[in-house]
Amino acid sequence: MKTEELYKELETLVASAIAQVEFLKLQEIDVLNKKPSVESWSALACLDHLNQYAAFYLPEMERAIQNARFTSQQQFKSGVLGNYFANSMRVNSDSIKKMKSPKDKTPLQSTFDFQPLQQFENDLHRLHRLIRMSQSVDLKRTKCSISLTRLIKLSLGDTLLFYTLHIERHLWQANRAMR
């Protein structure tokens, strides 16, 4: 895939997420805390979950970009593991593949104030800046640790794609929770 195609997808995903945040900001707190069932997450719980991942991935990607030793390339080829992780996050035909979140990334509260939404909006703008900064580095040879274990590293391109698709996935879930 051409690197510019990856950047177009990332930009589209982030722009969509920012638009969804604007919609969420118009909602009442009760709507944002509504849970479809006892075991389900509310929209704000979904954002809290995303904020927990942002606390790991945004500094990790920023570190990788700042320490990158290789300049950008015209082609990007996803790694086997990175491709698997990214595809497991994709929203397909208005559905998602169910999976369990790690216990340390499960929202601890059942109701929230607007703080997770405000934090998520800040994190999205930081992600957008990181995507722009990453355009000067080699997305394949620049590596990032993953949150599950520091022993496995993905390419920066795979990490950016996985992370933005993870956002898309949980925003889909958040919108579903408000219905």
Summary of the structure (lengths in Angstrom):
residues: 179
radius of gyration: 16.2
end to end distance: 36.9
largest distance: 48.8
contacts: 544
relative contact order: 0.25
helix: 61%
strand: 7%
